[in-house]
Amino acid sequence: MVVRFVRDETVEAAAEDASTLNELPAPPRQLLDRHGARVLDPATAVVAAGQPVPRTTVYRPGVFLLPQRYLRDQETLPAINRVLARIGLYAAPAEQGDSKASARSRELGDLPVRALLHVREDADPVVVDCWRALQLLRSAAAGEQPELDPEIVREMSVEHLLFTTPVFGGVPWETSGLGGTPWETSGFGAGSSYGRTHGANRIPVALSAAPPYRGKLTHRRPVIAVLDTGIGPHPWFGLADRSGPPAAGSGLAVAPDIQDAILQAQLAAGTTVPTQLLVGYWDAPSTGQPLIGDIDTDTGHGMFIAGIIRQACPEADTLAIRVVHSDGVAYEADVLLALHLLADRVRNAQAHNRPQDLVDIVSISMGYYVEDPADVAFTGRFGSAIAELLGLGVLVVAAAGNDATTRRFYPAAFADQPLGSGCGPQVISVGALNPDVAASKALFSNEGPWVRCWATGAGVVSTYPTDVHGSAAADHEVPGLGRNSFDPDDYSAGFAVWDGTSFAAPLAAAELGKALLQSGDLATVDRETVVKRAWTALGSL
């Protein structure tokens, strides 16, 4: 497999094409309804005076994001609600019933958290839409005598849905004829070389190979945190079933405290907004349609990534944090919370000399398209969350996206936007290469000057949960002879082949892990040393 890091002076890529900025596959209504979301349509979206026409994005209309301190402020929230009353709405914090969760919530400070929109009791029937609410609030913060503090409103945003988008010619809205990706509509269609079987571009395979030898180290192993769909059983990590967490020394670890914080935040939001819950670190259920039994598009996604890291840097440990649902969707507030809690963990490790708690690299195989890239402050606080990690010397690697577009895909697109001084390297965005001799760029991969690394992301073989078996079956059987055709939904062999920038990103992360191992003893974890080590590792590649 190949990894190529791009130096600033050698960036040569397609520039952003304004004519295709809204030509993205639209998620099916079923998926949107499941997560309480909708598509922001530039043709019909209301726009405040002086604001640009938005670009397409996917968001949750019943909630917006606002730094926690404003939601608790006795003046700010009432001022916001006086404006929202004009359209029959009011905002309220997502209250968490668990006492520990409530205490944690009060400590979040600048972290964007959910504010839930409600219909006022004295209001006429009204459509609850945070985009419309935000446009009204931005109008109230404009002019010479604004009703609201412009700085506060600037920190408010919709809650985006993030997508892993790892499949091509196989996600429900493509195979059902409801839409299409650029390579389908341009003539590649069902014959695309990335399409495989039964509505997905992954297939089970057998691999005759022992788990890559991890070796014995005299110092701490590099830790790569993977924010994804969680884990499943696999012999490479000593997981025979789902009865308990990975054992120490297996190369795989979980973070129950972070998982609990995410669940409590979801429970609070779920009182008024359709919310699918992430209970624990296991990637489950394997299907979102139990009456049909099809394996979800992203079932096994996180375990596949863990296997890539095990192959490319077996000496590293993977810290799996479940933020992505098995249908490939993540809620922005959940991802921001996970990033914030990871930063807290690293900060405490550095302050109290706890090498065992340090995280060296964060690998993110998901993202979203912002509605207004000219003003990232209006599109969420991902930049601040990422900057918090970079400031601690944590390397952040992000997938560039799979829509064959030059449109910026965040958080990967932060790669060419400095997020702070005196910190570690900026975000490392990763596009996908084909597994050919020339290592050509994969047809599906996004591209642009903001893509700073390219790695093999097509035809990748890696680990897959051994207990996943969907409803699809062999389509031909010879009775009595034990002969039948290929079963595309039986993953009991424990391996699959898959495509996507989702898998190029962890390969790049593993390469950075190897570079960290070569940069010296990892036992020293003060901030200055960690930042210097991150720069040394990247500079060596």
KEKOLNU-316998 format. One record per residue (C-alpha): chain; x, y, z. Coordinates in steps of 0.02 Angstrom, whole numbers. Layout:
REC   c        X        Y        Z
REC   A        X        Y        Z
...
END
This chain:
REC   c        X        Y        Z
REC   A        0        0        0
REC   A       56      177      -40
REC   A       57      338       61
REC   A      112      504      -16
REC   A      120      663       85
REC   A      107      823      -17
REC   A      222      968       22
REC   A      154     1145        8
REC   A      269     1187     -135
REC   A      211     1037     -236
REC   A       22     1055     -219
REC   A      -53     1030     -392
REC   A     -237      988     -392
REC   A     -401     1034     -471
REC   A     -471     1201     -410
REC   A     -646     1213     -339
REC   A     -774     1205     -479
REC   A     -918     1323     -436
REC   A    -1033     1240     -563
REC   A    -1036     1076     -467
REC   A    -1042     1137     -287
REC   A    -1220     1075     -259
REC   A    -1211      918     -365
REC   A    -1205      794     -222
REC   A    -1305      634     -196
REC   A    -1459      672      -91
REC   A    -1487      552       56
REC   A    -1652      457       47
REC   A    -1801      519      146
REC   A    -1796      364      255
REC   A    -1620      404      314
REC   A    -1662      586      346
REC   A    -1818      541      446
REC   A    -1721      414      550
REC   A    -1604      551      610
REC   A    -1725      698      614
REC   A    -1634      784      470
REC   A    -1667      875      308
REC   A    -1571      940      158
REC   A    -1540     1127      148
REC   A    -1595     1171      -29
REC   A    -1517     1331      -98
REC   A    -1669     1356     -211
REC   A    -1792     1368      -67
REC   A    -1689     1416       87
REC   A    -1731     1581      171
REC   A    -1583     1699      181
REC   A    -1553     1849      295
REC   A    -1512     2016      216
REC   A    -1327     2027      174
REC   A    -1301     1839      187
REC   A    -1250     1732       36
REC   A    -1362     1600      -39
REC   A    -1315     1440       52
REC   A    -1244     1284      -26
REC   A    -1318     1112       -3
REC   A    -1291     1029      165
REC   A    -1384      909      280
REC   A    -1438      966      453
REC   A    -1558      929      597
REC   A    -1696     1064      595
REC   A    -1753     1041      775
REC   A    -1589     1091      855
REC   A    -1447     1215      836
REC   A    -1274     1223      914
REC   A    -1220     1358     1034
REC   A    -1075     1367     1159
REC   A    -1131     1300     1327
REC   A    -1093     1462     1420
REC   A    -1224     1557     1321
REC   A    -1359     1431     1356
REC   A    -1328     1451     1542
REC   A    -1316     1640     1537
REC   A    -1465     1729     1615
REC   A    -1464     1868     1486
REC   A    -1411     1785     1323
REC   A    -1541     1648     1309
REC   A    -1690     1762     1351
REC   A    -1628     1886     1220
REC   A    -1619     1747     1091
REC   A    -1794     1690     1136
REC   A    -1867     1864     1121
REC   A    -1814     1862      938
REC   A    -1871     1683      908
REC   A    -2043     1726      978
REC   A    -2079     1817      814
REC   A    -2089     1650      726
REC   A    -2174     1558      869
REC   A    -2020     1469      935
REC   A    -1907     1466     1086
REC   A    -1742     1380     1124
REC   A    -1696     1280     1279
REC   A    -1544     1180     1331
REC   A    -1550      992     1310
REC   A    -1562      949     1494
REC   A    -1473      790     1549
REC   A    -1560      694     1687
REC   A    -1406      598     1745
REC   A    -1321      701     1882
REC   A    -1145      660     1822
REC   A    -1193      705     1644
REC   A    -1270      869     1702
REC   A    -1113      915     1798
REC   A    -1006      871     1646
REC   A    -1120      977     1537
REC   A    -1093     1130     1646
REC   A     -904     1108     1626
REC   A     -906     1113     1436
REC   A     -890     1302     1427
REC   A     -850     1349     1247
REC   A     -898     1181     1173
REC   A    -1049     1195     1057
REC   A    -1195     1096     1129
REC   A    -1373     1068     1073
REC   A    -1509     1197     1100
REC   A    -1678     1120     1063
REC   A    -1812     1219      973
REC   A    -1990     1213     1040
REC   A    -2154     1289      982
REC   A    -2221     1423     1099
REC   A    -2388     1383     1180
REC   A    -2463     1548     1118
REC   A    -2402     1524      938
REC   A    -2498     1475      783
REC   A    -2443     1313      698
REC   A    -2265     1336      637
REC   A    -2130     1237      548
REC   A    -1985     1205      665
REC   A    -1828     1243      565
REC   A    -1665     1299      644
REC   A    -1603     1368      476
REC   A    -1747     1491      471
REC   A    -1720     1530      656
REC   A    -1536     1564      628
REC   A    -1572     1682      483
REC   A    -1689     1780      595
REC   A    -1558     1787      733
REC   A    -1425     1845      611
REC   A    -1540     1984      552
REC   A    -1566     2036      733
REC   A    -1377     2044      757
REC   A    -1350     2157      605
REC   A    -1360     2344      585
REC   A    -1298     2491      688
REC   A    -1406     2448      839
REC   A    -1416     2258      843
REC   A    -1536     2171      960
REC   A    -1414     2029      987
REC   A    -1226     2025     1010
REC   A    -1155     1984      836
REC   A    -1013     1885      916
REC   A    -1138     1770     1002
REC   A    -1240     1741      845
REC   A    -1082     1709      745
REC   A    -1048     1560      858
REC   A    -1219     1482      824
REC   A    -1241     1353      688
REC   A    -1349     1212      626
REC   A    -1305     1036      682
REC   A    -1241      950      526
REC   A    -1251      767      488
REC   A    -1081      695      448
REC   A    -1065      550      326
REC   A     -930      421      298
REC   A     -991      389      119
REC   A     -884      234       93
REC   A     -988      152      -44
REC   A    -1011      189     -228
REC   A    -1153      123     -334
REC   A    -1217       35     -179
REC   A    -1294      154      -54
REC   A    -1485      148      -48
REC   A    -1514      311     -139
REC   A    -1405      253     -284
REC   A    -1465       75     -309
REC   A    -1647      124     -291
REC   A    -1635      249     -431
REC   A    -1667      401     -321
REC   A    -1505      485     -367
REC   A    -1330      452     -423
REC   A    -1149      491     -397
REC   A    -1049      583     -532
REC   A     -970      423     -597
REC   A    -1142      343     -617
REC   A    -1226      488     -705
REC   A    -1076      510     -818
REC   A    -1093      335     -889
REC   A    -1002      222     -767
REC   A    -1165      165     -687
REC   A    -1186      -11     -622
REC   A    -1034      -63     -721
REC   A     -917       42     -614
REC   A     -763      -57     -563
REC   A     -794       -1     -384
REC   A     -968      -81     -379
REC   A     -974     -258     -312
REC   A    -1120     -357     -242
REC   A    -1290     -339     -160
REC   A    -1303     -151     -141
REC   A    -1132     -120      -65
REC   A     -956     -103     -128
REC   A     -883     -217        5
REC   A     -880     -406       -8
REC   A     -820     -541      111
REC   A     -652     -620       71
REC   A     -538     -749      149
REC   A     -362     -701      203
REC   A     -232     -833      241
REC   A     -122     -729      355
REC   A      -79     -725      538
REC   A     -108     -565      637
REC   A       37     -446      604
REC   A      166     -467      741
REC   A      162     -321      863
REC   A      334     -342      938
REC   A      392     -293     1111
REC   A      431     -111     1144
REC   A      534      -38     1285
REC   A      426      119     1288
REC   A      247      173     1260
REC   A      159      124     1099
REC   A       84      261      988
REC   A     -104      276     1010
REC   A     -218      312      863
REC   A     -395      363      912
REC   A     -523      311      781
REC   A     -690      402      786
REC   A     -804      283      692
REC   A     -934      144      709
REC   A     -852       52      853
REC   A     -789     -126      860
REC   A     -844     -307      834
REC   A     -776     -482      864
REC   A     -616     -530      775
REC   A     -473     -650      817
REC   A     -338     -524      771
REC   A     -389     -426      927
REC   A     -432     -574     1039
REC   A     -619     -541     1028
REC   A     -713     -705     1009
REC   A     -882     -624     1045
REC   A     -962     -467     1117
REC   A     -956     -522     1299
REC   A     -822     -400     1356
REC   A     -702     -262     1305
REC   A     -536     -295     1216
REC   A     -401     -361     1330
REC   A     -249     -256     1376
REC   A     -111     -285     1250
REC   A     -230     -335     1110
REC   A     -193     -178     1009
REC   A     -372     -118     1028
REC   A     -449      -16     1169
REC   A     -612       75     1204
REC   A     -663      228     1306
REC   A     -821      190     1408
REC   A     -820      363     1489
REC   A     -826      451     1321
REC   A     -959      330     1258
REC   A    -1066      367     1410
REC   A    -1050      555     1385
REC   A    -1108      538     1204
REC   A    -1255      429     1253
REC   A    -1313      550     1389
REC   A    -1306      696     1267
REC   A    -1409      596     1141
REC   A    -1537      548     1273
REC   A    -1561      732     1316
REC   A    -1586      781     1133
REC   A    -1698      633     1098
REC   A    -1838      704     1205
REC   A    -1890      819     1062
REC   A    -1782      776      909
REC   A    -1779      604      824
REC   A    -1613      534      884
REC   A    -1537      362      859
REC   A    -1440      311     1014
REC   A    -1263      245     1017
REC   A    -1263      125     1165
REC   A    -1087       68     1204
REC   A     -938       36     1093
REC   A    -1002     -116      996
REC   A    -1046      -87      813
REC   A    -1230     -140      819
REC   A    -1360     -173      759
REC   A    -1292     -233      593
REC   A    -1453     -184      504
REC   A    -1567      -34      516
REC   A    -1706     -134      433
REC   A    -1734     -291      540
REC   A    -1885     -346      437
REC   A    -1773     -355      284
REC   A    -1607     -398      363
REC   A    -1491     -307      243
REC   A    -1324     -264      322
REC   A    -1310      -76      346
REC   A    -1194       20      231
REC   A    -1066       54      368
REC   A    -1078      -99      479
REC   A     -899     -152      514
REC   A     -825       14      456
REC   A     -733       48      619
REC   A     -666     -129      634
REC   A     -605     -122      455
REC   A     -507       36      499
REC   A     -434      -46      654
REC   A     -372     -188      543
REC   A     -288      -66      423
REC   A     -192       11      568
REC   A     -145     -163      631
REC   A      -75     -208      460
REC   A       17      -46      425
REC   A       81       -9      601
REC   A       58     -164      710
REC   A      154      -84      853
REC   A       19       49      874
REC   A     -136       37      984
REC   A     -306       87      916
REC   A     -425      179     1032
REC   A     -600      151      959
REC   A     -732      282      997
REC   A     -905      253      926
REC   A     -983      411      854
REC   A    -1047      344      687
REC   A    -1207      246      665
REC   A    -1205       88      561
REC   A    -1290      181      419
REC   A    -1140      298      403
REC   A    -1216      448      493
REC   A    -1140      545      637
REC   A    -1214      694      730
REC   A    -1101      846      734
REC   A    -1126      879      920
REC   A    -1075      700      962
REC   A     -914      712      862
REC   A     -872      882      939
REC   A     -901      810     1112
REC   A     -788      661     1076
REC   A     -649      776     1011
REC   A     -666      888     1164
REC   A     -656      742     1285
REC   A     -506      672     1192
REC   A     -421      841     1211
REC   A     -461      838     1397
REC   A     -383      665     1409
REC   A     -224      721     1320
REC   A     -213      881     1423
REC   A     -226      784     1585
REC   A      -98      657     1526
REC   A       25      795     1488
REC   A       -8      893     1648
REC   A        1      743     1765
REC   A      133      640     1672
REC   A       17      496     1628
REC   A       91      419     1469
REC   A      -40      281     1470
REC   A     -178      408     1436
REC   A      -96      502     1293
REC   A     -170      498     1117
REC   A      -45      535      978
REC   A     -155      533      822
REC   A     -341      554      786
REC   A     -409      474      628
REC   A     -575      539      560
REC   A     -659      451      413
REC   A     -814      560      395
REC   A     -863      738      358
REC   A     -989      862      291
REC   A    -1004     1000      162
REC   A    -1029     1172      238
REC   A    -1166     1287      179
REC   A    -1053     1441      173
REC   A     -866     1407      163
REC   A     -832     1594      154
REC   A     -874     1604      339
REC   A     -832     1442      428
REC   A     -886     1519      594
REC   A    -1067     1503      536
REC   A    -1046     1318      494
REC   A    -1000     1246      662
REC   A     -856     1244      782
REC   A     -756     1102      709
REC   A     -608     1216      683
REC   A     -600     1257      869
REC   A     -617     1074      919
REC   A     -479     1022      800
REC   A     -368     1169      853
REC   A     -383     1112     1034
REC   A     -304      945      986
REC   A     -173     1022      871
REC   A     -122     1139     1010
REC   A      -80      988     1116
REC   A       27      910      980
REC   A     -100      780      925
REC   A      -91      738      740
REC   A     -264      743      657
REC   A     -294      645      497
REC   A     -458      661      401
REC   A     -532      578      246
REC   A     -559      693       96
REC   A     -728      619       46
REC   A     -794      509      -93
REC   A     -904      619     -201
REC   A     -780      654     -344
REC   A     -795      839     -311
REC   A     -677      984     -276
REC   A     -797     1054     -148
REC   A     -721     1069       25
REC   A     -762      924      140
REC   A     -741      962      325
REC   A     -647      930      437
REC   A     -522      873      304
REC   A     -530     1043      217
REC   A     -456     1128      371
REC   A     -290     1064      304
REC   A     -249     1229      218
REC   A     -329     1340      350
REC   A     -209     1375      496
REC   A     -302     1341      658
REC   A     -176     1408      781
REC   A        5     1453      812
REC   A      132     1364      921
REC   A       46     1197      895
REC   A       75     1036      802
REC   A       50     1013      614
REC   A     -115     1063      536
REC   A     -249      937      487
REC   A     -186      807      364
REC   A     -320      776      232
REC   A     -310      613      136
REC   A     -373      567      -37
REC   A     -381      390     -106
REC   A     -266      300     -229
REC   A     -301      146     -333
REC   A     -199      -12     -300
REC   A     -112       -6     -469
REC   A       73       11     -509
REC   A       55      196     -546
REC   A      -48      223     -387
REC   A     -171      329     -486
REC   A     -300      436     -397
REC   A     -462      342     -368
REC   A     -606      401     -475
REC   A     -720      428     -325
REC   A     -598      529     -220
REC   A     -626      713     -186
REC   A     -484      824     -238
REC   A     -423     1001     -215
REC   A     -276     1105     -154
REC   A     -334     1063       22
REC   A     -296      876        0
REC   A     -121      856       74
REC   A      -95      668       70
REC   A     -141      523      -44
REC   A     -148      342       11
REC   A     -214      177      -54
REC   A     -402      178      -29
REC   A     -471       60     -162
REC   A     -469     -129     -158
REC   A     -416     -128       24
REC   A     -425     -291      122
REC   A     -448     -283      310
REC   A     -535     -353      463
REC   A     -724     -366      477
REC   A     -833     -424      623
REC   A     -848     -613      615
REC   A    -1027     -620      681
REC   A    -1105     -517      540
REC   A    -1217     -617      423
REC   A    -1354     -526      328
REC   A    -1509     -586      240
REC   A    -1432     -598       67
REC   A    -1386     -777       25
REC   A    -1304     -878     -111
REC   A    -1416     -863     -264
REC   A    -1383    -1038     -328
REC   A    -1368    -1204     -237
REC   A    -1345    -1382     -298
REC   A    -1447    -1491     -177
REC   A    -1355    -1637     -101
REC   A    -1183    -1592     -169
REC   A    -1136    -1451      -50
REC   A    -1111    -1333     -196
REC   A    -1178    -1156     -203
REC   A    -1133     -984     -265
REC   A    -1051     -845     -167
REC   A    -1143     -780      -11
REC   A    -1113     -591      -14
REC   A    -1175     -565      165
REC   A    -1077     -698      261
REC   A     -927     -617      346
REC   A     -884     -761      462
REC   A     -712     -774      381
REC   A     -675     -606      462
REC   A     -613     -505      314
REC   A     -681     -394      176
REC   A     -623     -290       30
REC   A     -685     -110       27
REC   A     -652       59      -55
REC   A     -652      238        7
REC   A     -551      384       72
REC   A     -617      318      238
REC   A     -481      186      224
REC   A     -346      296      150
REC   A     -350      407      305
REC   A     -307      272      434
REC   A     -169      208      320
REC   A      -92      382      327
REC   A     -119      385      515
REC   A      -27      219      530
REC   A      117      290      429
REC   A      127      434      552
REC   A      124      307      693
REC   A      278      222      621
REC   A      363      390      604
REC   A      327      429      787
REC   A      407      264      837
REC   A      563      313      741
REC   A      568      487      816
REC   A      624      427      987
REC   A      559      374     1157
REC   A      371      404     1172
REC   A      371      395     1361
REC   A      397      583     1382
REC   A      226      665     1365
REC   A      242      849     1413
REC   A      160      965     1287
REC   A      321     1040     1218
REC   A      396      870     1183
REC   A      235      803     1105
REC   A      220      952      988
REC   A      402      938      935
REC   A      383      751      909
REC   A      232      776      797
REC   A      327      896      685
REC   A      477      779      678
REC   A      368      632      629
REC   A      279      725      489
REC   A      440      802      427
REC   A      518      631      406
REC   A      387      573      281
END
